């Protein structure tokens, strides 16, 4: 099964919950008027597209209906889909322009951060990259052990210390190993804490200093992992983490377990942070680079 087929299957709840209702609405539509826009607005808001994002979509659609004189329901639906595609924007992928490049991964416990790291490693390894993982979430022994299991599955080397070790020290050793072993990408797991923002910022700043000193000029990514099933709570998490770190991209997990796939539009519109990976299953190859065209197609087809 191709990833596009997995994506379609994984997004079936979103399709039924959001765009299935929209399709039903257009099938029963007799005329294009404000009642149509009101119903669309309700569907989008209840599907976690978000109030601000929904208002922007509806306002843009209203303008296009007037400017282009749209009267056919199919034309209005196509205009809506075009607006949604434009909202997501283009997918740039990871910046891996140096050897090694560094990918720092952050996120609260329970969102699938550790498994996402291994799945990203698997994706990069399958494309010919040598990947080293740094177990810098040293506050939970279980996090280190879990990352070891997934690293073995992915075929990635793991640099780890004991529970309670200094995370920056782990990153230093991982950088040393990356240089010695000729790694293409170093992926760093970090502590999944948000309740104390100052500690998180201090820890990330310390790690940042080590990377800047030991790998000056290295391509850097900071990925925030979010659980799509939490809906607007994920947006709030992203806002909090944005204050603590220079986030370059998002990893959305568990899209197969929710009808709230509309969260992709909300996050992009409210935070302007690109989605770089999405997960639609538990298997190691069920997390893949985000492709906006495939995402919209999977929802619409």
C-alpha positions in Angstrom: 0.0 0.0 0.0 1.4 3.4 -1.0 1.7 6.1 1.7 -1.0 8.1 -0.2 -3.4 5.1 0.3 -2.4 4.9 4.0 -3.0 8.7 4.2 -6.5 8.3 2.7 -7.3 5.5 5.1 -5.7 7.3 8.1 -7.7 10.5 7.4 -11.0 8.7 6.9 -12.3 10.0 10.3 -11.4 13.5 9.3 -13.0 13.0 5.9 -16.2 11.7 7.3 -16.2 14.3 10.2 -15.4 17.4 8.1 -15.4 17.1 4.4 -18.0 14.4 4.3 -20.4 16.8 5.9 -19.4 19.5 3.5 -19.9 17.2 0.5 -23.4 16.3 1.9 -24.1 20.0 2.2 -23.2 20.7 -1.4 -25.2 17.8 -2.7 -28.3 19.1 -1.0 -27.6 22.7 -1.9 -30.3 24.5 -3.9 -28.7 28.0 -4.0 -25.5 29.8 -3.0 -26.4 32.2 -0.2 -25.4 33.3 3.3 -27.2 30.2 4.8 -24.6 28.0 2.9 -21.8 30.0 4.4 -23.3 29.8 7.9 -23.5 26.0 7.7 -20.0 25.8 6.4 -18.8 27.9 9.2 -20.4 25.6 11.8 -18.9 22.5 10.2 -15.4 23.9 10.1 -15.5 25.2 13.7 -16.8 21.9 15.1 -14.0 20.1 13.2 -11.2 22.0 15.0 -10.3 24.2 12.0 -10.5 27.0 14.6 -12.6 30.1 14.9 -10.0 32.5 13.5 -9.1 30.2 10.6 -12.7 29.5 9.8 -13.6 33.2 9.7 -10.7 33.7 7.2 -11.9 30.8 5.0 -15.5 31.9 5.0 -14.6 35.6 4.3 -12.3 34.5 1.4 -14.9 32.2 0.0 -17.6 34.9 0.2 -15.3 37.3 -1.7 -14.6 34.7 -4.4 -18.3 34.0 -4.8 -19.0 37.7 -5.4 -16.0 38.5 -7.5 -16.3 35.4 -9.8 -20.1 35.3 -9.7 -20.2 31.7 -8.6 -23.7 30.1 -8.6 -23.0 26.5 -9.3 -22.4 24.5 -6.0 -19.6 22.5 -7.6 -17.7 25.7 -8.5 -18.2 27.0 -4.9 -16.9 23.7 -3.5 -13.8 23.8 -5.8 -13.2 27.4 -4.6 -13.4 26.2 -1.0 -10.9 23.4 -1.7 -8.6 25.9 -3.4 -8.7 28.2 -0.4 -7.8 25.3 2.0 -4.9 24.2 -0.2 -3.6 27.8 -0.3 -3.9 28.0 3.5 -1.6 25.0 4.1 1.1 26.5 1.8 4.0 24.6 0.4 6.0 21.8 2.1 9.7 22.5 2.3 10.9 19.4 4.1 13.8 19.4 6.5 16.9 21.5 6.0 19.7 18.8 5.9 22.2 20.8 3.9 25.2 20.2 6.1 26.9 17.1 7.3 25.9 16.5 10.0 22.7 18.4 10.2 20.9 18.7 13.5 17.2 18.0 14.3 16.1 19.0 17.8 12.8 17.4 18.8 10.6 18.9 21.6 7.1 18.2 22.9 5.2 17.2 26.0 5.2 13.6 27.3 2.5 11.4 25.7 2.3 13.0 22.3 4.4 10.4 20.6 7.7 12.3 20.6 10.1 9.4 21.2 8.4 7.2 18.6 8.3 10.1 16.1 12.0 10.5 16.5 12.7 6.9 15.6 10.2 7.1 12.7 11.9 10.2 11.3 15.2 8.4 11.7 13.8 5.4 9.8 12.6 7.7 7.0 16.0 9.4 6.7 17.9 6.1 6.8 15.7 4.6 4.1 16.9 7.5 1.9 20.5 6.7 2.5 21.4 8.9 5.5 23.4 7.7 8.4 21.6 8.9 11.5 22.6 9.2 15.2 20.1 9.7 18.0 20.9 11.6 21.2 18.9 10.5 24.3 18.9 13.9 25.9 15.5 13.3 27.7 17.5 12.2 30.8 14.8 12.9 33.4 12.9 9.7 32.6 14.7 6.4 32.5 11.8 5.0 30.5 12.4 7.6 27.8 16.0 6.4 27.3 15.0 2.7 27.2 12.1 3.4 24.8 14.4 5.3 22.5 16.9 2.5 22.5 14.2 0.0 21.4 13.0 2.3 18.6 16.6 3.1 17.5 17.3 -0.6 17.1 14.1 -1.0 15.0 15.1 2.0 12.8 18.7 1.0 12.5 20.1 4.2 14.0 23.0 4.5 16.5 22.0 5.9 19.9 24.2 8.0 22.3 22.9 7.8 25.8 23.9 8.4 29.4 22.3 7.3 32.7 19.0 8.8 34.0 19.5 12.2 35.5 22.6 13.1 33.4 23.1 16.6 32.0 21.3 16.7 28.7 23.8 19.1 27.2 26.5 16.6 28.0 24.7 13.9 26.1 24.4 16.2 23.1 28.1 16.9 23.3 29.0 13.2 23.2 26.4 12.7 20.4 28.1 15.4 18.3 31.5 13.9 18.9 30.1 10.5 17.8 28.5 12.1 14.7 31.8 13.6 13.6 33.7 10.4 14.2 31.2 8.1 12.5 30.5 10.4 9.6 26.8 10.8 10.4 24.6 12.8 8.1 21.9 13.7 10.6 21.9 14.0 14.4 18.4 13.8 16.0 18.2 15.0 19.6 15.4 13.9 22.0 14.7 16.5 24.7 12.8 16.4 28.0 9.0 16.5 27.6 8.2 19.2 30.0 6.2 22.4 29.6 5.0 23.1 33.1 8.1 25.1 34.0 8.9 27.2 30.9 12.0 28.8 32.4 13.7 25.4 33.0 12.8 24.3 29.5 14.2 27.5 28.0 17.4 27.2 30.1 17.9 23.6 29.1 17.3 24.3 25.4 19.6 27.3 25.5 22.4 25.2 27.0 21.9 22.5 24.3 21.9 25.3 21.7 25.2 26.6 23.0 26.8 23.2 22.7 25.6 22.7 19.2 26.7 26.2 18.1 30.2 25.7 19.6 30.8 22.2 18.4 28.9 22.4 15.0 29.2 26.0 13.9 27.2 26.6 10.7 25.3 23.3 10.9 21.8 23.2 9.4 19.3 23.1 12.3 15.7 22.1 12.7 13.6 22.3 15.8 10.5 20.2 15.5 7.6 20.3 17.9 5.6 17.1 18.2 1.8 17.5 18.7 -1.0 15.0 19.2 -3.7 15.7 16.7 -6.4 14.1 18.8 -6.1 16.9 21.3 -7.5 19.4 18.9 -7.2 23.1 20.0 -5.1 22.0 23.0 -2.4 21.2 20.5 -2.6 24.8 19.1 -2.2 26.1 22.7 0.8 23.8 23.3 2.4 25.1 20.1 1.9 28.7 21.2 3.5 28.0 24.6 6.5 26.2 23.0 6.9 28.9 20.5 7.8 31.2 23.4 10.5 28.8 24.5 12.1 27.7 21.2 12.6 28.8 17.6 10.3 26.1 16.1 11.0 25.4 12.5 8.4 22.7 11.9 5.7 20.5 13.4 5.2 16.8 13.6 1.5 15.9 13.9 0.9 12.4 15.3 -2.2 10.2 15.6 -4.1 11.8 12.7 -5.6 8.4 12.0 -7.3 8.4 15.5 -9.2 11.6 15.1 -11.8 13.5 13.1 -9.9 16.6 14.0 -7.6 16.7 11.0 -8.8 20.3 10.5 -6.2 21.2 13.2 -3.6 21.3 10.4 -5.3 24.4 9.0 -5.7 26.0 12.4 -2.1 25.6 13.3 -0.8 26.9 10.0 -3.0 29.9 10.0 -2.6 30.9 13.7 1.1 30.1 14.1 2.5 30.1 10.6 4.7 27.1 11.4 4.9 24.5 8.6 3.9 20.9 9.2 6.9 18.7 8.2 5.8 15.2 9.2 2.4 13.5 9.9 1.6 10.2 11.4 -1.3 8.0 10.4 -0.5 4.8 12.2 1.7 2.9 14.7 4.1 1.2 12.3 7.6 2.6 11.8 6.8 3.7 8.2 3.5 5.4 9.1 5.2 8.7 9.8 6.1 10.5 6.5 7.1 13.9 5.3 4.1 16.1 5.0 2.9 16.7 1.4 0.2 19.4 1.2 -1.2 18.2 -2.1 -1.5 14.7 -0.9 -3.1 15.8 2.4 -5.8 17.8 0.6 -6.4 15.1 -2.0 -6.7 12.4 0.7 -9.4 14.4 2.5 -11.3 15.3 -0.7 -11.1 12.1 -2.8 
